[in-house]
Amino acid sequence: MEQESELVTGEAVVLDVRAAKLASRGLAMLVDVVLQLIVLFIAMIVLSQVAAFGDEALALTLFLVTLVLIMVGYPVICETLSRGRTLGKMALGLRVVRTDGGPVRFRHALVRGLAGFFVDFWALGLLGAVAVVTSLLSPNGRRVGDYLAGTLVIRERVPAARTPYVGMPPQLAYWASQLDLTRLPNDLALAVRQYLGRTSELRPEAAEALGYGLAQQVAAAIGAPVPPGVPSWAYLSAVLAERRQRDHAKLLPPQPQYAPSVHQGPPTQHTQPISQPQYPQPYYPQAAPPAPVAPPEPVPENPFAPPG
C-alpha cells in the first residue's frame, strides 16, 4: 500500500508525494535480485574455469570481488546514473529521492548500497528480515539504508494532478507583451506555477510572503520590476501567461508568405478599365469637294428689238 507523504524542501515548500511501501518496493527488489543472481551465475561459470587450472585462491578472490561489485555496485551505479532508479524500480515506477525532495547523488546511493548489503538484506539482514521489519515500522516505508542516507522511495506513476490555468490580468496584457522572458529559468517558472495553483490553500500572510519572494526572483531574472500598485500574484500571473502564450505560438506551423515573383514586371497602368477594351475606329475616305460653278454670262441686248 502507498500513502501520501509530505516533504519539506530547503525553501520551506511542502511537497505532496506518494511514498512507496513494502509491497511495491518488494517487487522492485525481486526484479533486481533476479537480475543480480543471473549475472552472478554467469560470473561463477567463468570463475570456475579459472579454478580448473589449479589457482583456487585467485578464483576465490575474484569471486568475492565480483560478489561485492554485483550486490553493491549494481544499485549504486544505477541509482547514481539514473537519479535514483534501478531496473526494478524503473519497472515498478519507483524512484529514490532525498528527504527534501531533491535527486540522490553518489554518496546517497553508496550509503544505501552498503547498508543494504551489510544490514538490510544479506550479511546481517537475515535475507531481508531487517528491511521488512523497518519498512513496516516506518510511516513512509523506509529501511535502515534510507535512514542512514537520508532518502525516501516514492512512486512516480501516479495520476497527474490537473494543472491550474493561469490567466492573464487584462490590465497587464500590453505590459507583459513587451517583456523579455528568455532569461526566465524553467525551475523558477515551475515554482511560480505551483505557487499560483496553491495560493488558496495557504494562509494569506504565508501566500503574500511566498509570492513576494517569487516575484523578486522573477524580476531579477527578466529585468522587469513589479509595477507600482500591482500585487505579487497578478505580476506572476501576467509573466507566466505571457510565457505560455509565446510557447504555444512557437508550436504553430509557419504561415506561408506570398511574395511577388522576381520575373514579374511592374503592374501596367490602364487609362480605362480592363473590361472596356479600346478598338480602332474604321477609316472612311472623304470625297473631294465639288468645283465651284461659274456664274452665267450676261446675254447681250438685241439692238433690233422693238421698243417696249
Protein Blocks (a to p, Z undefined) as FASTA:
>chain_A
ZZddddddfkopacddddddfklmmmmmmmmmmmmmmmmmmmmmmmmmmmmnopamlmmm
mmmmmmmmmmmmmmmmmmmmnnopafklmmnopacddfkopacdfklmmmmmmmmmmmmm
mmmnonollmmmmmmmpmnlpafklmmnopacddfbdcddddddddddfklmmmmmmpcf
klpcfklmmmmmmmmmmmmmpcfklmmmmmmmmmmmmmmmnopacdehiafklmmmmmmm
mmmmmmmmmmpccdddddddfklccddddfbdfklccddddddddddddddddddddddd
dfkbccZZ
